[in-house]
Amino acid sequence: MFDDNHANSSGGVFKTSDGGATWTPLATPAPLPGFITYVPGTTSTYFLCSAFFTPVGSAYTQDGGTSWTIVDDVDHLPAIFVNPTTGWSGSHSLPVIYKWAGPALAVESSPQLPQEVMLSQNYPNPFNPQTTIKFALSEAARVKIEVFNVLGQPVATILDAHKSAGYHEVTFDAQGLESGIYFYRIEVGQDFTNSKKMLLIK
């Protein structure tokens, strides 16, 4: 039993969700199962190696064993993965070590949402004539970003829209403005306001 979820034998691949009390047979790939390894950083990806049963080889699943993708037909001892893109396996019959360095076996981790509203410094700064402003939202909200001159007069509205939670960026084009110091201000809903200074040099 591996990772308290999967087990194998020369007869096939089986899965348990109750600590081993009952087992459900899954699709059996070629090669025949020998060793099953959980791939860290994923939710349902496992790597299968066979060195003692016929046929030998390796395969992987990204859906918990419902379907399998064959990798090769050489004998493999148990594999060890450090992340979804890198793993190693030895050989039973040859003095070699195999390394998996191919594409990611899975990209299953959901990006974490910001814990708070954030406004980043524009980049590049100084700039001419365009610069990028990044901001983050912990939840969906109405967002307004305006630019002001040193007298506090509004000179541009970069954004005024409802945005989803997550990380965002907007581009400010100051083509029609003179060189000098400007301030950009973000308003998020009714509760958050922040400003930063930027320098336009032409």
Helices and strands as residue ranges (DSSP letters): E 6-9, E 12-15, E 24-26, E 35-38, E 46-50, E 57-61, E 69-72, E 79-83, E 86-90, E 97-100, E 118-119, E 130-137, E 141-148, E 154-163, E 166-173, E 180-188, E 192-200
